[in-house]
């Protein structure tokens, strides 16, 4: 019995690792602008709506590029919504007009752009369920 428990303890981490993915994200329509891409992965509607407690995230410098490729490793299988914006003026936030319209480039997984509001978690959510996955996000 002790041997079975020991074997389980040894191989359980390998099984858990096999349930994660390497995700290559291509972010398009940068229009050769300079700035920092803020990329955040959310695993619930509450965190996506509030923009807090992202599960995975990266900051990526882009200077004069049209597209950027970003790789995330160890992404656990599951449902996520990804939000991206290009911070051109280095203030750490998505700048908006007085009417709340974004002034900087932004996007989300599934390339959802509702006319008068931000996309919902349900609209932007994608499923990660294979070891190697590609995601394309077009900025607006």
C-alpha positions in Angstrom: 0.0 0.0 0.0 2.8 2.4 0.8 4.4 1.7 -2.5 1.2 2.6 -4.3 0.9 5.9 -2.4 4.6 6.7 -3.2 4.1 6.0 -6.9 1.0 8.2 -6.9 2.9 11.0 -5.3 5.7 10.6 -7.9 3.5 10.5 -11.0 0.7 12.9 -10.0 2.8 16.0 -10.8 3.5 14.5 -14.3 -0.2 14.1 -14.9 -0.9 17.6 -13.7 1.7 19.0 -16.0 0.2 17.1 -19.0 -3.0 19.0 -18.3 -1.4 22.3 -19.3 -0.7 24.0 -22.6 1.7 26.1 -24.4 -0.3 28.9 -26.0 1.2 31.0 -28.8 -0.8 34.3 -29.1 -0.5 36.4 -32.2 -1.6 40.0 -31.7 -2.4 41.8 -35.0 -3.1 45.3 -36.1 -0.4 47.1 -34.0 0.0 49.5 -37.0 3.7 49.8 -36.3 3.1 51.8 -33.1 5.4 51.9 -30.1 4.4 51.0 -26.6 3.7 48.1 -24.1 1.1 45.4 -24.7 -0.7 44.5 -21.5 -2.1 41.0 -21.7 -4.3 39.5 -19.0 -6.0 36.1 -18.9 -9.1 35.8 -16.7 -10.9 32.6 -15.7 -14.2 34.0 -14.4 -16.7 36.6 -15.3 -16.2 38.4 -12.0 -12.4 38.9 -12.5 -12.8 39.7 -16.2 -15.5 42.4 -15.5 -13.4 43.9 -12.7 -10.1 43.6 -14.5 -8.5 42.3 -11.4 -6.9 39.0 -10.3 -5.9 37.8 -13.7 -4.7 34.2 -13.9 -1.8 34.8 -16.4 -0.4 38.0 -17.7 2.5 39.6 -19.5 3.9 43.0 -20.5 5.4 43.0 -24.0 7.3 45.9 -25.6 6.4 46.5 -29.2 8.3 49.1 -31.2 7.3 49.6 -34.9 5.8 46.1 -35.3 2.6 45.2 -37.2 2.2 42.0 -35.2 3.6 40.4 -32.0 3.9 36.8 -31.1 3.7 36.0 -27.4 4.0 32.5 -25.8 2.5 31.4 -22.5 3.7 28.1 -21.1 2.0 26.1 -18.3 -1.5 27.3 -19.0 -3.9 25.0 -17.2 -6.7 23.6 -19.3 -9.9 25.5 -18.9 -12.0 28.4 -20.0 -10.4 31.9 -20.2 -11.1 35.4 -21.6 -8.1 37.4 -22.6 -7.9 41.2 -22.6 -5.2 43.1 -24.4 -4.4 46.8 -24.8 -1.5 48.8 -26.2 -0.3 51.4 -23.8 1.3 54.0 -26.1 1.9 56.7 -23.5 3.3 54.5 -20.8 0.8 55.4 -18.1 -0.2 51.8 -17.4 -3.9 52.1 -18.4 -6.2 52.1 -21.4 -6.9 55.8 -22.1 -10.4 56.7 -22.9 -12.2 59.8 -24.3 -14.8 61.7 -22.2 -17.4 59.4 -23.7 -15.5 56.3 -22.5 -14.3 55.3 -26.0 -10.8 53.8 -25.9 -8.2 56.1 -27.4 -5.5 53.3 -27.5 -5.6 50.0 -29.3 -7.4 47.1 -27.5 -8.8 43.7 -28.1 -10.0 40.5 -26.6 -10.0 36.8 -27.3 -12.6 35.8 -29.9 -12.1 39.3 -31.4 -15.4 40.6 -30.0 -16.0 44.3 -30.4 -19.5 45.3 -29.1 -20.5 48.7 -30.3 -21.3 50.5 -27.0 -19.7 48.3 -24.3 -16.9 46.0 -23.4 -17.2 42.4 -24.3 -18.4 40.0 -21.7 -16.5 37.0 -20.3 -18.9 34.7 -22.2 -18.4 36.5 -25.5 -14.6 36.6 -25.2 -14.1 33.2 -23.6 -12.0 30.5 -25.2 -11.3 26.9 -24.2 -7.8 25.7 -23.7 -7.8 21.9 -24.0 -4.8 20.7 -26.0 -1.1 20.8 -25.3 -0.3 23.3 -28.1 -2.8 26.0 -28.9 -2.8 29.2 -31.0 -4.8 32.3 -30.3 -5.2 35.3 -32.7 -6.2 38.7 -31.3 -6.9 41.6 -33.5 -6.6 45.0 -32.0 -9.1 47.8 -32.7 
